[in-house]
Amino acid sequence: QVQLVESGGGLVQAGDSLRLSCAASGRTISTYAMGWFRQPPGKEREFVAVIRTDGTTSYADSGKGRFTISRDNAKNTVYLQMNSLKPEDTALYYCAAGRGIFMSRMRGAGAYDSWGQGTQVTVSS
């Protein structure tokens, strides 16, 4: 398995931007699809974005046009750029690594076998 550590969360105001990072160790992420999920207070974990090994991406409707996922295989790191943040984006954000290739499956948490501990994002109105 690959070990994942998220960073970059914090308390921001609505309309601000944040860039989350997910640093991997133990294995190269170049052969993994990498996803971001989030868990809002009192709610279930939900899909945010995924980037496959070929660089193709998919986003939840909630983040389309505002969030951008990217990967730097040389740095073994995945990023989530979040712009125009809203209070409803408040959540614990998790990074995950999985071996799947089908985008529809990679939008589900069950497709991933390695998870980070999460980084908190709080957006005030």
Stockholm file with secondary structure:
# STOCKHOLM 1.0

chainA/1-125         QVQLVESGGGLVQAGDSLRLSCAASGRTISTYAMGWFRQPPGKEREFVAVIRTDGTTSYADSGKGRFTISRDNAKNTVYLQMNSLKPEDTALYYCAAGRGIFMSRMRGAGAYDSWGQGTQVTVSS
#=GR chainA/1-125 SS CCEEEEECCEEEETTCCEEEEEEEESSCGGGSEEEEEEECTTSCCEEEEEECTTSCEEECTTTTTTEEEEEETTTTEEEEEECSCCGGGCEEEEEEEECCCCHHHHTSGGGCCEECCCEEEEEEC
#=GC SS_cons         CCEEEEECCEEEETTCCEEEEEEEESSCGGGSEEEEEEECTTSCCEEEEEECTTSCEEECTTTTTTEEEEEETTTTEEEEEECSCCGGGCEEEEEEEECCCCHHHHTSGGGCCEECCCEEEEEEC
//
